[in-house]
Amino acid sequence: MNYARIIGTGSYLPEKIITNFDLEKMVDTTDEWIRSRTGIEQRHVAAEGQFTVDLAEQAARRALEAAGKTSADIDLIIVATTTADRVFPSTACLLQQRLDIHGCAAFDVQAVCTGFIYALGVADKFFRTGSSKCALIVGAETLSRILDWNDRNTCVLFGDGAGAVVLEQSNEAGILSSHLHADGAYEKLLYTPYGVSRGLSELLDGAGGIAMKGNEVFKVAVNTLGRIVDETLACNNMDKSDIDWLVPHQANIRIINATAKKLKMSLEHVVVTVNKHGNTSSASVPLALDTAVRDGRIKRGEVLMLEAFGGGFTWGSVLLRY
Ligand code: UT7
């Protein structure tokens, strides 16, 4: 059996930090409201002239270094992003150029906050069929560029960042299973009013923004993530107690707590970084993973459940032995 095994992780957050107290000066909000409703204390924002590929490159280089690999080893690049630098080439191709990699498959995956889980799931298929031996999988976003910084409903929630993993073919697991889902019927609960085909005038006028019915998204997210946890455990004939770490999408501490409760997991076994960088969409799961790998909490051989939920709606999970 060809398994995809994580052999290195990396992440990057831009230098500039916007705290809740900074936001108090920009919109009608309070640090207390943001912390109590979301768990977020601060978010990072890309500098002028710093783009998604710049963030992706930093995270990718750190993951390659941790894996002990060079660009020459990589035979597949997948970048999950909702905020690509250009309509084309894809951010994956731009990253490929930065890393001086030539010829291997490189493409973007767009599944909003579930993007990294989708990218891992797709990569897993490449490994199982023997099509890839060493892959670079990245989640990178500059969501600050599509926010309406006058809309308190959304601007307090999101941030910029990137995370990456290097996967290597292994006879031992590895990714045990991946579960990818979507239901486009939920479009109106979470979307951008603008787009390439619809026109970008709102975005270019500086009033871009994300249209979101927050509390309705919240309810569907909690229920859906509860279901995917069951689906993932059943597929692997595992029990809740077999999971060593939950590495969830970092959107809201209350959603994370609800999923942990479903798994009967103490919060000591849940990786939480949402306080430090808010919702970084497709970057949030690899950012959390890299944090807990580097600080020594996650150890080789442990079983991790990665999960996410986002616009589309999309949702998914990956169960792996680290
Ligand atoms: O990654 C996937 C994408 N998104 C998500 O996962 C987001 C899911 N949703 C959430 O995280 C939560 O629903 C929010 C954090 C967005 C909102 O929390 P909530 O507890 O669901 O609040 P709410 O939407 O029910 O709003 C409560 C009140 C409203 O005022 P009224 O109508 O009760 O007077 C809002 O206008 O809070 C108000 N409000 C704010 N107040 C201060 C909304 N945003 C703010 C704010 N500061 N920034």
Boltz pocket constraint, residues with backbone or C-beta under 6 A from the ligand:
constraints:
  - pocket:
      binder: B
      contacts: [[A, 28], [A, 29], [A, 30], [A, 33], [A, 34], [A, 37], [A, 38], [A, 113], [A, 152], [A, 153], [A, 154], [A, 156], [A, 190], [A, 213], [A, 214], [A, 215], [A, 216], [A, 217], [A, 218], [A, 221], [A, 251], [A, 252], [A, 279], [A, 309], [A, 310], [A, 311]]
      max_distance: 6.0
